[in-house]
Amino acid sequence: MKNIRSFAFLAVCFIQSQICHAQNPLINSQFTADPTARVFNGKIFLYPSHDIPCGKGQGYIGFCMADYHVYTSENLTDWEDHGVILTQRDVPWVDSTTYSMWAPDCICKNSKYYFYFPAIAQDSAINRVRRIGVATSTSPFGPFIPEKNYIPEIRGIDPNVLLDKDNQAYIYWAHNKQIYVSKLKENLLELETDPKIIETPTNKFKEGPFVFERNGKYYLTYPFVNDKTEQLVYGMGDHPMGPFEYKGLIMKESPNRCWTNHQSIVNYKDQWYLFYHHNDYSPKFDKNRSAKADSLFFNEDGTIREVIPTWRGVGITNAVNRIQIDRYSSKSEDGASVEYLDTLNYKKGWKVIFNKTNAWVNYNSVDFGKLKLKNVAVNARAASGGKFEIRLNSLNGKVIAKGELEKSADWNSATFRLNNFVSGLNHLYFIARSSDQFEVDFISFE
Ligand code: FUB
């Protein structure tokens, strides 16, 4: 061990540069629900809704949403917040006392960007009627300029727009347990056809439609309450307006009993991803949600394989960044558990607690590039000390570092020499080699 220095917690998301290096959840600088991911100009653009804690008398059943931000990423690991793109104050028809800017969508046609969002209108605030409006921009970063009025024929929430291969656009939304569709006119601002209900197998609660096309098949995906909370399900069809044959589950109910879930599915650099939300940064209040992403795979017949939510999420982690091993890919059943760092501030994230010899966590896809990295810094708290090893690619793989953590009741960052030159993409195994309890927040290579 070379040195120990006092370690003060720094958020994973560096607020000044507005960049988060994150796994699941993707963003910890604020709550991000209903994540719609789109690919524009070779980047992923994420248009979530923005949960904020409600002030007294604000919002509806705990939902308070006043504006939208847009985030981008090229590697699905570093997420940049580009700030507010639209707020309730700036929309002429929205009742800006209602904090009702729920799940949005954004699409691009002929280099113009169309942002669709629901909210409660001034003319119907007493009955809390939800309407859907459009705002446009010449840039995916906004600012988006709202139309003067909402789309008059639509009552509902969760707009989603599919721009089909022939450039015909369809708008989907949810209202009263039903999912609706209409064709949009060429201007993407008005309906061309009357709203039509899409047949779904039951009359149970559903919302959040998201439709995409793959190999000539259209997939209608939506959150649906079959038991206690929302699961994600889908149907497949040959036409954007249906019918869609029900196919089943994409994701089970949230393990943490977050009542809502809300999805988008996107292909980026030849891999499909599911974006969704859970309440990981707000485990006791499920109206403050956070966006997550996991890889999604299809069977040969085009059906979707169930997606099991992971902590590791997606994307490659640069070895010199913080490697949050509590966002593990896999771990031993015994002796390695994950807990919040600070239950008074969940957004600080998590730590791994080791208390058994040979307990381990595995964190996949770390890029060491070609740099000559010499040390690993381990951010740990070890009241009774503790021994560890870091191996590559399997539990029996090459040992690249090992060491002994100094006894300390406080968090410390200690650096240890690497035994071997490491390059390229590797999977890490962090293994406890003593039975003393110690905790690790993150490691990084330097
Ligand atoms: O975010 C508010 C509402 O919760 C969305 O509109 C629904 O889809 C659900 O996620």
Boltz pocket constraint, residues with backbone or C-beta under 6 A from the ligand:
constraints:
  - pocket:
      binder: B
      contacts: [[A, 33], [A, 34], [A, 49], [A, 63], [A, 102], [A, 103], [A, 157], [A, 158], [A, 207], [A, 208], [A, 260], [A, 261], [A, 262]]
      max_distance: 6.0
